[in-house]
Amino acid sequence: MVKPLEIVQIEVRQADNYSYLVYCPESRRGVAVDPSTDPEQILEEANRREVTLSLLLNTHGHLDHIAGNRTILDSAGIRLAAHPADLPQADIQLQEGSEIEVGNGKISVLHTPGHTPGSIVFRTGEAIITGDTLFVSRCGRADLPGSNVEDLYASLQRLKQLPAATRVYPGHNYGPTPTSTLAWELEHNEFLKCPDLPSFIKLRIG
């Protein structure tokens, strides 16, 4: 039986961001996600766990998530994978339904526009890395250049359809806990509890 991919959450304290190392425990192959302003943390964690990185994934193109991209990419000829709406220069252009092989495991891509046009969520096993689409107890902003509150609402409705046990790994440390589950979010996240689009717009934008 193939072991699920390991997800290592790394707190970038000066930015309240989370970066991630995702790797196959059998092959020790892995990917980095959103290095933020302290990419060395991912590289050090990969080295400590004897993981060889092959790709850098970005959930979206905001600077607080991609500031450390170049350090990761230059570390060992690593390629960048992201949605072209946010990062058209990416070596691998990810779309809805794209799949990324990580050793013996796999990451699937959900296109979740709203916070940005190219926001994506990475799903593996019973876990999702949500970037700035969904936080613990909150969701991403929809009042920034390129944001679209209607798209964000639709994207959150999609995530609500995933299994309740799905573990949520957010892009920022904004909630009461570092991670949660969709079941917890459905019970406690006021943005997910909105019954319709008008109520969501009123809550998110005011």
C-alpha positions in Angstrom: 0.0 0.0 0.0 1.3 3.4 -1.0 1.9 5.7 1.9 0.2 9.2 1.6 2.3 12.2 1.0 3.6 14.0 4.0 2.7 17.7 4.5 5.1 19.8 6.6 3.7 23.2 7.6 6.4 25.8 8.1 5.5 29.1 9.7 7.0 32.3 8.3 6.6 34.4 11.4 7.5 37.8 9.9 4.7 37.5 7.4 2.1 35.3 9.3 2.4 33.1 6.2 2.7 29.3 6.0 5.0 27.6 3.5 4.9 23.8 2.9 7.1 20.9 2.1 5.1 18.0 0.6 7.0 14.8 0.0 6.7 11.1 -0.6 8.0 9.2 2.5 9.1 6.2 0.3 11.0 7.9 -2.5 12.0 11.0 -0.5 11.0 13.1 -3.5 9.2 16.4 -2.7 7.8 19.8 -3.7 8.0 23.2 -2.1 4.8 25.3 -1.8 4.8 29.2 -1.4 8.2 29.9 0.1 7.2 33.4 1.1 10.0 35.6 2.5 12.0 32.9 4.1 12.7 30.1 1.5 15.7 28.9 3.5 13.3 27.2 5.9 11.9 24.9 3.2 15.4 24.1 2.0 16.6 23.3 5.5 13.6 21.2 6.2 14.0 19.2 3.0 17.7 18.7 3.8 16.9 17.6 7.3 14.4 15.0 6.0 16.7 14.0 3.1 14.1 15.0 0.6 15.0 16.0 -3.0 12.9 18.8 -4.3 11.8 18.7 -8.0 9.2 21.4 -8.2 8.1 24.7 -6.6 4.3 25.2 -6.5 2.6 28.5 -6.0 -1.0 28.8 -4.8 -1.2 32.3 -6.3 1.0 35.2 -7.4 1.0 37.6 -4.5 4.4 38.8 -3.4 4.1 37.5 0.2 3.8 34.0 -1.2 6.3 34.1 -4.0 9.0 36.4 -2.7 11.4 33.5 -2.1 10.7 31.7 -5.4 14.1 32.6 -6.9 16.1 31.1 -4.0 14.2 27.8 -4.3 14.4 27.7 -8.1 18.1 28.4 -8.1 18.9 25.8 -5.4 19.0 22.7 -7.7 17.5 23.4 -11.1 13.9 23.2 -9.7 11.0 24.1 -12.0 8.1 26.4 -11.2 4.5 25.2 -11.4 1.6 27.7 -11.1 -1.6 28.9 -12.8 -0.8 31.1 -15.8 -3.4 33.7 -14.9 -1.1 34.7 -12.0 2.3 33.5 -13.0 2.5 33.3 -16.8 6.3 32.6 -16.6 5.8 29.3 -14.8 7.6 26.4 -16.4 4.6 24.2 -15.8 1.2 25.9 -16.3 -1.3 24.3 -13.9 -5.0 24.2 -14.7 -8.1 22.7 -13.2 -7.6 19.0 -13.1 -3.8 19.1 -13.5 -2.0 16.3 -11.6 1.5 16.5 -10.1 3.4 13.3 -9.4 5.5 13.4 -6.2 7.4 10.2 -5.9 4.7 7.5 -5.5 2.0 10.0 -4.6 0.0 12.6 -6.5 -1.2 16.2 -6.0 -4.3 17.3 -7.9 -5.1 20.9 -8.8 -8.4 22.8 -8.2 -8.7 26.2 -9.8 -10.3 28.4 -7.2 -10.3 32.0 -8.6 -11.6 34.9 -6.5 -8.7 36.1 -4.3 -6.8 36.2 -7.5 -7.7 35.0 -11.0 -5.1 32.2 -10.9 -5.6 31.0 -7.3 -5.4 27.3 -7.0 -5.8 24.7 -4.2 -3.6 21.6 -4.0 -5.3 18.4 -2.9 -3.6 15.2 -1.9 -5.2 12.3 0.0 -7.5 13.8 2.6 -5.8 17.2 2.7 -5.9 20.5 0.8 -3.4 23.4 0.8 -5.6 26.3 0.2 -3.4 29.4 -0.2 -5.4 32.5 0.4 -8.7 31.0 -0.8 -9.6 29.5 2.6 -8.1 30.2 6.0 -8.9 28.6 9.4 -12.1 30.5 10.4 -11.8 33.0 7.5 -11.4 33.3 3.7 -9.2 35.4 1.5 -9.8 39.1 0.6 -11.9 39.9 -2.5 -11.3 43.7 -2.6 -7.8 43.7 -4.1 -6.8 44.3 -7.8 -7.8 41.2 -9.7 -10.0 39.9 -7.0 -13.6 38.9 -7.7 -16.0 38.3 -4.9 -18.5 36.3 -6.9 -15.7 33.9 -8.1 -14.5 33.6 -4.5 -17.9 32.6 -3.3 -18.2 30.0 -6.1 -14.8 28.6 -5.2 -15.7 28.2 -1.6 -18.9 26.4 -2.5 -16.7 23.9 -4.4 -14.5 23.3 -1.4 -17.5 22.8 0.8 -18.4 19.7 -1.3 -15.1 17.9 -0.4 -15.3 15.3 2.4 -15.9 16.8 5.8 -12.8 15.1 7.2 -10.5 16.9 4.7 -7.7 18.6 6.5 -7.3 22.3 5.6 -3.7 23.7 5.4 -4.1 27.5 4.9 -1.7 30.1 3.5 -1.7 32.3 6.6 -1.7 31.9 10.3 -4.9 33.9 10.8 -7.1 31.4 12.8 -7.2 29.9 16.2 -5.3 26.8 15.1 -2.7 26.2 12.4 -4.9 23.7 10.5 -8.5 22.5 10.7 -11.0 20.3 8.9 -13.8 21.2 6.5 -16.2 19.9 9.1 -14.9 22.4 11.6 -15.0 25.2 9.0 -18.6 24.4 8.0 -19.5 24.7 11.7 -17.4 27.8 12.6 -16.4 29.7 9.5 -18.9 32.5 9.0 -17.9 32.9 5.3 -18.7 29.3 4.6 -22.0 29.5 6.5 -23.4 32.3 4.3 -26.6 31.0 2.7 -26.3 32.9 -0.5 -24.1 35.2 -2.6 -25.6 38.5 -1.4 -25.0 37.6 2.2 -21.4 36.6 1.4 -20.7 39.8 -0.4 -22.1 41.8 2.5 -19.9 39.9 5.0 -16.7 39.9 2.8 -16.8 43.4 1.4 -19.5 45.1 3.5 
